[in-house]
Amino acid sequence: MRMYYESIGKKVFDYVPLTFHVKEGLQDKEWKNFLEYYSEEQKQNHRNIWIVKPGEHTNRGCGINVCNTLE
């Protein structure tokens, strides 16, 4: 998706939701990036609603949740 939107001169996240791909649990750099973003959104009283897709190559649509808290 990123390559497509860049090829037509558009910003991908103007069309695709912001995404964090966490592969290695709580020590993963993407997890830390997510926490930083989440905290900033909380400080600004923005709604934090996230689609959580568990598992690498295992979910096949199962176990997808919509969350609005870290818990």
N, C-alpha and C positions, 0 to 999 in steps of 0.2 A: 504494500500500500504506500509506504514511504516513497519508494522509487517512482511509482506512478505519479503521485502528486507533485514530487519535485520535477519530474519530466515535463509537466504542464505548467510549471511555475507557481504552484500553490503550496501552502503550508499544510502538511498532513493533519495536524491536530486541530485545524479549523473544521475538519470533516470527520475525523476518527477520534473517539474518546482517548484521553490520556491513559497510557498503559504502563504498568510495571510488571516485568516478567521475573518473578522471584523463583530461583532454582535451588538455592542452597540454604534455605531456612533463615533463621534470625540473624545470621552473620553475613548474609548475602548483601552486596552493595545496593542492589535494587530495593531490597527491603528497607534499608536505611534511607534511600532516596524517597521511598513511599512515605515513611514515617515523617520525614522532614516536610514533604508536601502536605500530608494530612494535618500536621501540627499548624502549619501556616493557614490552611483553610479553616481550622477550628478557631484560631485567633481572630480571623476576620468574620467569624460567624457565618461562614458559607455552609451550605448543606454538603455533607460528605456522604455520597452514595456511591458504592462500588460494586461491580460485578466480580465475584470471586470464582475462579475456575480451578479446581484442585487437580493435581497430578499432571505429570508429564507423559503424554501419549496414553493416558489411561482413562480419562473422564468420559469421552464420547458423549458429552452432553449431560452426564449424570453428576450429581453433586454440585451443580452450579448454584450459587447463592447470591442474593442481593443484600448487602450489609451497609449499615450506616454508623457503626461503632467498631473499634478495634477488637472488642470481645467477639 
